[in-house]
């Protein structure tokens, strides 16, 4: 479970089932995230920076001006997303994140400005597994701060 209070208070918990009572559980604090990438989130309520199992999260490396994938517990950079997939010099981070979604802990989907959706396998060196052209892709929709292509469908 991830609990977002007010910036910068973000806590990651782990569930532990009770050994004695079947319907009772406890939550144990795993990590307090001091550098949560709040600038990549929007107010829709959908947590888009964290992978489905909370093992990884997407962030911006300000020195390189590139998106990176970090390990949640150690905060170490695991992968760097090439700028031809997500280019911060061309668009704002929120607009790019409106076209981003985690598939699982090792794969992401990204839609470029032209409406080409790419499935990227991070373990295979950011290899493009497949792509899909989205018909009638509307670039104006993705500029809305509360919009996310994948959650608004």
N, C-alpha and C positions, 0 to 999 in steps of 0.2 A: 504494500500500500504506500502511496506517496501522498503526503499531506503538504499542501501549499497554503501557507498563512499569508503574511504580508512579506514583501521583499525585504531581506534575503532569507526568510525563514522557510526552508523546505526540508522536510524530514522523510526519510525512507525507512519503512518498517517491514518486518518479516512476521508472518503469521505462524503461530504454534498452536496446534490442536491440543486440547486438554486430554490427558491420559485417563482421567477418571470420569469426566462427564462428556458425553458425545457432542452436545450442542454448544459447548463453551470453548472459547479460544482466547489466546493472549497475543498481544502485539508487542514485539521487541524492536526497539530502536536500533537500526543498522548504521545509519549515517545521517548527519546533518549536512546538507549541501550548501556551502557558503557561496559558491559561484554557479548558481543555477542560471541557465541561459534564458532569462525572462524576456529578453528582447526578441526572441524567436517565437514566443507564444502569442496567441491572440486571446480575445475575451470570449471565445465561443464555448469554453469549458472542455474542449477536446485537447488532451495532453499530447502534443505532436512531437516534442523533442526527445522523449524517452522511447526506447525500444519496448516491444510488448512485455518482456519479462523484466524490464528495468535494469538489464545488465549494461546497456550502453545508452549514451545520449549524444545528440548532435550539438555542436557548439561552433563558435567562430574563433579561429586563431587570428588575433588582431595583428600580429607581427607579419604573418604571411598573407593576411586578408583572404583567407580561404575557410571553407567549412571543414570541420574535422569531426570524427567520431571518437568519443572518449569512453573509457571504462568508468562506470558509475562509482565504484568503490575506491579505486586508486587514483582516479582523475587523469590517468595517463592517456596520451593520444594513441589510438590504435590504428586509425585509418585517416588519410587525407583525401577529401573528395576533390577530384580534378576540376579546375575552373571551367572546362568546357561543359561540365555537367551542371554546376551551380556557380555562376559567376557574380561575385559581389561588386565588381567594377561596372557591371551593366545594369543591375537592378538592386532594389532595397532587399535586405534580408527577409522581411515579412512577406514581400511578394513572392520570393523564391520559396519560402516555407509554405505558402498557400498551395503549392504544387508538389509537395513532398509528403511521403508517407512511409512508415516502416512496414515491411511485409513480415519479417521475422527478425531475429537477432543478427542475421548475416546478410539480409537482403533489403533493399530499399527501392521505391519507385519514385521517379522524378519525371516531371513534364517540363519540356523546354518551352521557350517563348512561342515557338511555331506550332505547338500542340502535339509534339511527338513524346509519347510516354515511354520511358526506358526502365526496364527491370535490371538492377545492378546487383551483382553478387560481390560483396565486399571481400570475402575470404579468397576469392580468385583474383585479387588485385584490381578491384573495381571494374570487373569484366561485365560488359553488357550482355546479359543472357538473352533478352528478347526486347522487341520494341513494338509499338502500336501507334498508328496515326489516329488521333481523335478527330472525328468529323465535326465541323462547325464549332471548333474551339474558340471561345470568346475570351480575348485577353483582358477586356474591361472588367469582367467578373472577378478575376484573380487579384485585382488591385484593391478590392474592398477589404478593409482591415479585419472584418469578422468572417471573411469567406475562406473556405478551404475546399479545393476541388473535390477531394475524396470524401469529406464528411457532409457536404451539402448536396450530395447526389441521392 
